[in-house]
Amino acid sequence: MIEEVPMLISRVLVTATLLAFTSLSEVAHAQLIDRTLAPNAAGEGIAKSLVDQAGVGRGSDTTPASSIFIIDRDPFRAIRRGRQLFQRKFTRNQGQGPVTGDGAGDINTNLAIGAGLVDSCAGCHGRPRGTAGAGGNVVTRPDSRDAPHLFGLGLKEMLADEITADLRDIRRSAIKQAQRNQQSVTLSLESKGIRYGSITARPNGSVDTSRVEGVDPDLRVRPFFLHGGTISIREFVVGALNNEMGLRAVDPDLAAASSGRTVTTPSGMVLDGKSDTIEAPPSGTNEIPTSVVDFLEFYLLNYFKAGTGEQTPVTSDGRGIFMDIGCARCHKPDLQINRDRRVADVETTFDPARGIFNRLFATATPLFTAVNDRPEFPSLKRPALKPFLVKNIFTDLKTGRFGHSS
């Protein structure tokens, strides 16, 4: 039985709800029907209709039942709702299908034309269990799609955004030095222990990016998709809804940012249309309320990172060899986030005693500060925005190196 949790009023309830949230991957089905459309004796499916989940729209932190109100004042409920929307089986009456161009068009310039059509985010991500990235092996699950996992998606977004800011600060510094000294200046591009080559600035303010490595000349780290095509979770969500499910989300945030404005999404991601090329939302009739996109973005920002399985002398030796032969020069084991926008961290470790489903057990740690701003409402739950060390991520967030030998 899937129900939304009520407003949380204590740390105990917060922690218990998070633990329940993390364990649901083992008991919930991958895709969920709408119980208001398909009542059943077992009580399976989502208790709320899509209209009820969308609430009164985006609203504000003083608009009850709006996405901003729930995200800001009851964030774990927002995560829960985002998860159910991720698993929801959308219907034709709600706008599902067809995909881009209904299969017709120039696929040389628009690969979305060749995308398959599904009715749920969980149809691609997370079979057979339903969480965003916990699916089985494709060889043993031929009815599954080999979609990338989404573990730690918010961590990747934040790391990429902070690295981008560091690299662009170095570029600005190089330009200032070149103009001050009236001669070209070359600076190394490095952030979080990762080297991205170097950049040369000239006295006239232009830059030479020919020695930039692993990132585009604009120095924007794009962490999503293997080719590094997308900046933010919000673009990822809106694009997937349209390309994979035929659901148009004419999102106001992406519309504003893609036209050159600067927007901060409800999950705290700054989309600067003056500095970056932001993907525009689809045009036409809007089929997905903005509040639904808000919940999906917030859910994926806070989605837990991959767990750590059983550690043995063999795994220890393997990690030692990995480090000794230099794999970690590119596959950085740990990376530091300076300003964590999540409201909780979930650590999943090997624990056969308490991990009754798969010998893994999750412990949740809230990462917010409560602010009692208005007596008539629950307190605001603001992200603490503290540093966070991402362990065992094994990446350098670079692109464009595939297929080359060293």
C-alpha positions in Angstrom: 0.0 0.0 0.0 1.5 3.3 -1.1 0.4 6.4 0.8 1.9 9.8 1.2 3.3 10.6 4.7 1.8 13.4 6.7 3.6 16.6 7.7 6.7 15.7 9.7 7.0 17.2 13.1 10.0 15.7 14.8 13.5 14.4 14.1 12.4 10.9 15.0 9.7 10.9 12.4 12.0 12.5 9.9 14.6 9.7 10.3 11.9 7.0 10.3 10.4 8.3 7.2 13.7 8.5 5.4 14.5 4.9 6.4 11.1 3.8 5.1 11.8 5.8 1.9 15.1 4.1 1.3 13.7 0.6 1.9 10.8 1.0 -0.4 12.9 0.0 -3.3 12.7 -3.6 -2.1 9.0 -3.8 -1.7 7.4 -1.5 -4.2 6.6 -2.4 -7.8 8.6 -0.6 -10.5 5.6 1.1 -12.1 2.6 2.2 -10.1 -1.0 2.4 -11.3 -3.3 5.3 -10.2 -5.6 3.7 -7.6 -8.2 6.4 -8.3 -8.4 5.2 -11.9 -8.0 1.5 -11.2 -9.3 0.6 -7.7 -8.3 -2.8 -6.5 -8.9 -5.1 -3.5 -5.2 -5.2 -2.7 -4.9 -1.5 -2.4 -2.0 -1.4 -4.8 -1.0 1.8 -6.5 -0.8 5.5 -5.8 -3.6 6.8 -3.6 -3.7 10.3 -5.1 -4.7 11.2 -8.6 -2.3 13.1 -10.8 -4.4 16.3 -10.2 -4.0 15.8 -6.4 -0.3 15.2 -6.7 0.1 18.4 -8.8 -1.8 20.2 -6.0 -2.5 23.9 -6.5 0.5 24.4 -8.7 3.9 25.9 -7.9 2.7 28.6 -5.5 5.0 29.8 -2.8 6.1 28.8 0.7 2.9 30.4 2.0 0.6 28.5 -0.4 -0.5 25.3 1.2 -0.6 22.2 -1.2 1.7 23.9 -3.7 5.0 22.4 -4.7 7.1 25.2 -3.2 5.2 24.9 0.1 5.8 21.2 0.4 9.4 21.3 -0.8 10.3 24.1 1.6 8.2 23.0 4.6 7.9 19.2 4.3 10.8 18.2 2.1 10.6 14.4 2.8 7.0 14.4 1.7 8.2 16.2 -1.5 10.7 13.5 -2.0 8.1 10.8 -1.5 5.7 12.5 -4.0 8.5 12.9 -6.5 9.2 9.2 -6.2 5.6 8.2 -6.8 5.5 10.5 -9.8 8.7 8.8 -11.1 6.9 5.5 -10.8 3.5 6.7 -12.0 2.1 5.1 -15.2 0.9 8.0 -17.2 -2.2 7.6 -19.4 -3.1 8.8 -22.9 -5.7 11.1 -21.4 -2.9 12.7 -19.4 -0.9 13.3 -22.6 1.3 10.3 -22.8 2.6 9.8 -26.4 3.5 10.1 -29.2 7.2 10.7 -29.0 8.9 13.5 -30.9 7.6 13.8 -34.4 5.6 10.6 -33.9 8.6 8.7 -35.4 9.0 11.0 -38.5 11.7 13.7 -39.1 15.4 14.1 -39.6 17.0 11.7 -37.1 20.5 12.9 -38.2 19.8 16.1 -36.2 17.3 15.0 -33.7 17.9 11.6 -32.1 14.8 11.9 -30.0 12.8 10.7 -33.0 14.2 7.3 -32.5 13.4 7.0 -28.8 11.1 4.3 -27.5 7.8 5.1 -25.9 7.1 4.3 -22.3 4.4 5.3 -19.8 6.6 5.7 -16.7 10.0 6.9 -15.7 10.5 3.6 -14.0 9.9 1.9 -17.4 13.5 2.8 -18.3 15.2 3.4 -14.9 15.0 0.9 -12.2 13.4 -2.3 -13.4 12.4 -4.5 -11.7 12.4 -2.7 -8.4 11.2 0.8 -9.2 13.8 3.1 -7.7 15.8 5.3 -10.0 18.7 3.0 -10.8 18.2 -0.3 -9.0 17.3 -2.4 -11.9 18.4 -5.9 -12.6 21.0 -7.1 -15.2 19.7 -6.5 -18.7 21.0 -9.9 -19.8 18.6 -11.6 -17.3 15.9 -9.0 -17.8 15.3 -8.8 -21.5 12.2 -6.6 -21.0 14.3 -3.9 -19.4 16.0 -0.9 -21.1 19.7 -0.3 -20.4 19.2 3.2 -19.1 22.0 4.8 -17.0 21.5 4.5 -13.3 20.5 7.6 -11.4 22.3 7.0 -8.1 23.7 10.2 -6.6 22.3 12.3 -9.5 22.1 15.4 -7.3 25.6 14.9 -6.1 26.8 14.9 -9.7 24.8 18.0 -10.6 26.4 19.9 -7.7 29.9 18.7 -8.3 29.7 19.6 -12.0 28.3 23.1 -11.2 31.0 23.8 -8.6 33.8 22.6 -10.9 32.4 24.8 -13.7 32.4 27.8 -11.3 36.0 27.1 -10.4 37.2 26.8 -14.0 35.4 30.0 -15.0 37.0 31.8 -12.1 40.4 30.7 -13.4 39.5 32.0 -16.9 38.4 35.4 -15.4 41.6 35.6 -13.4 43.7 34.8 -16.5 42.0 37.5 -18.5 42.5 40.1 -15.8 46.2 39.2 -15.5 46.7 39.4 -19.2 45.0 42.8 -19.5 46.9 44.1 -16.4 50.3 43.0 -17.7 49.5 43.5 -21.4 50.8 40.0 -22.3 49.3 36.6 -22.7 48.9 34.5 -19.5 48.4 30.8 -19.3 46.9 29.2 -16.3 46.2 25.6 -15.3 42.6 24.6 -15.1 42.2 22.6 -12.0 39.3 22.0 -9.6 38.8 19.4 -6.8 42.1 17.8 -7.7 41.1 17.2 -11.3 43.1 18.8 -14.1 41.3 20.1 -17.2 44.3 21.2 -19.2 45.1 24.9 -19.4 43.8 28.2 -20.8 45.6 31.1 -22.3 44.2 34.6 -22.1 45.3 37.5 -24.3 45.5 41.2 -23.5 42.5 41.9 -25.7 40.3 39.7 -23.6 40.1 36.7 -25.9 41.1 33.2 -24.8 42.8 30.2 -26.4 41.0 27.0 -25.3 43.0 24.6 -27.6 44.6 23.0 -24.5 41.4 22.6 -22.5 40.9 18.9 -21.8 37.8 16.9 -20.8 35.4 19.8 -20.9 33.9 22.0 -23.7 35.6 25.3 -24.5 32.9 27.2 -22.5 34.2 25.3 -19.4 30.8 24.1 -18.5 30.9 20.6 -17.0 27.9 18.7 -18.3 27.4 15.6 -16.0 24.4 13.9 -17.7 24.6 11.4 -20.5 27.8 9.8 -21.6 28.5 12.6 -24.2 28.0 15.3 -21.6 24.9 16.9 -23.1 23.0 18.3 -20.2 23.7 20.7 -17.3 20.8 20.2 -14.9 18.4 17.7 -13.5 15.5 19.9 -14.6 16.6 19.8 -18.2 17.0 16.0 -17.9 13.5 15.6 -16.5 11.7 17.8 -19.0 13.7 16.3 -21.9 12.9 12.7 -20.8 9.2 13.4 -20.3 9.0 14.7 -23.8 11.4 12.4 -25.7 10.6 9.1 -23.9 7.0 9.5 -22.9 5.6 12.1 -25.2 4.6 14.3 -22.3 5.1 18.1 -22.9 6.2 20.1 -19.9 6.4 23.7 -21.1 8.5 24.6 -18.1 8.7 28.3 -17.2 12.2 28.0 -15.6 13.7 26.4 -18.7 11.8 28.8 -21.0 13.2 31.8 -19.1 16.8 30.5 -18.9 16.9 29.4 -22.5 16.0 32.9 -23.5 18.9 34.4 -21.6 17.6 35.0 -18.1 18.9 33.7 -14.8 16.6 31.4 -12.9 17.0 29.5 -9.6 14.9 26.3 -9.6 13.0 25.1 -6.5 15.9 22.7 -5.9 18.4 25.5 -5.8 20.1 25.0 -9.2 21.0 28.3 -10.8 20.4 28.3 -14.6 22.2 31.2 -16.1 21.1 31.8 -19.7 23.7 34.5 -20.2 26.6 32.1 -19.5 25.2 28.8 -20.7 23.0 27.4 -23.4 20.0 26.0 -21.6 17.7 23.5 -23.3 14.4 25.1 -24.1 11.2 23.2 -23.1 9.0 21.7 -25.8 6.5 24.1 -27.4 2.8 23.5 -27.7 0.1 22.7 -25.2 1.4 22.1 -21.7 0.6 18.6 -20.4 2.6 18.3 -17.2 2.1 20.9 -14.4 5.2 22.8 -13.3 4.6 21.5 -9.8 5.1 17.9 -11.1 8.5 18.9 -12.6 9.4 20.6 -9.3 8.7 17.3 -7.3 10.6 15.2 -9.8 13.6 17.5 -9.8 13.7 17.6 -6.0 13.4 13.8 -5.7 16.3 13.3 -8.1 18.4 16.0 -6.4 18.1 14.0 -3.1 18.2 10.5 -4.6 20.6 8.4 -2.6 24.0 7.4 -3.8 25.0 3.8 -4.6 25.5 1.5 -1.6 28.7 -0.3 -0.6 28.5 -4.1 -0.8 30.3 -6.7 1.3 34.0 -5.7 1.8 36.4 -8.6 2.0 40.2 -9.1 1.6 39.6 -9.7 -2.1 37.8 -6.3 -2.6 40.5 -4.6 -0.5 43.2 -6.1 -2.7 41.3 -5.1 -5.8 41.0 -1.5 -4.6 44.7 -1.5 -3.9 45.6 -2.7 -7.4 43.2 -0.1 -8.8 45.1 2.6 -7.0 48.5 1.2 -7.6 48.2 1.0 -11.4 46.9 4.6 -11.7 43.2 4.1 -12.4 42.4 6.7 -9.7 44.3 9.4 -11.7 41.1 9.6 -13.7 38.5 7.7 -11.6 38.8 9.9 -8.5 37.5 7.9 -5.6 36.3 10.9 -3.5 35.2 14.4 -4.4 34.3 17.3 -2.1 31.1 19.3 -2.5 31.4 22.8 -0.9 27.7 23.6 -0.7 25.3 20.7 -0.4 21.8 21.6 -1.5 20.2 18.3 -0.4 18.0 17.9 2.7 19.3 14.5 3.6 22.0 12.0 3.0 21.4 8.2 2.8 24.4 5.9 3.5 23.8 2.3 2.4 26.2 -0.3 3.7 26.5 -4.1 3.9 24.7 -5.3 7.0 23.3 -8.8 6.7 21.7 -8.6 10.2 19.5 -5.6 9.5 19.4 -5.7 5.7 16.7 -8.4 5.5 16.0 -7.9 1.8 19.4 -7.7 0.2 21.9 -7.5 3.1 22.2 -3.8 2.7 21.0 -1.3 5.3 20.5 2.4 4.9 21.0 5.1 7.5 19.6 8.6 6.8 21.0 11.8 8.1 18.9 15.0 7.8 20.9 18.0 6.3 18.5 20.9 6.9 18.0 23.7 9.4 14.5 24.4 10.7 13.4 28.1 10.6 10.2 29.0 12.5 9.1 31.9 10.3 5.3 31.8 10.6 3.2 30.3 13.5 0.4 29.2 11.2 2.7 27.0 9.1 5.2 24.2 9.8 8.8 25.5 10.0 10.8 26.1 6.8 13.4 23.3 6.3 16.3 25.0 4.7 19.3 22.9 3.3 22.2 23.4 5.7 24.5 24.1 2.6 27.5 22.6 4.3 30.4 20.8 2.7 30.0 17.1 1.9 32.6 14.5 0.9 31.2 12.2 -1.8 33.0 8.9 -1.3 33.5 6.1 -3.9 32.2 8.1 -6.8 35.2 7.2 -9.1 34.9 9.9 -11.7 36.5 13.0 -13.0 33.3 14.2 -14.8 35.2 14.6 -18.0 33.8 14.0 -21.5 35.3 13.3 -24.9 38.0 10.8 -24.0 36.3 7.6 -25.1 37.9 5.4 -27.7 41.4 6.8 -27.3 44.3 4.9 -25.9 46.9 6.5 -23.6 
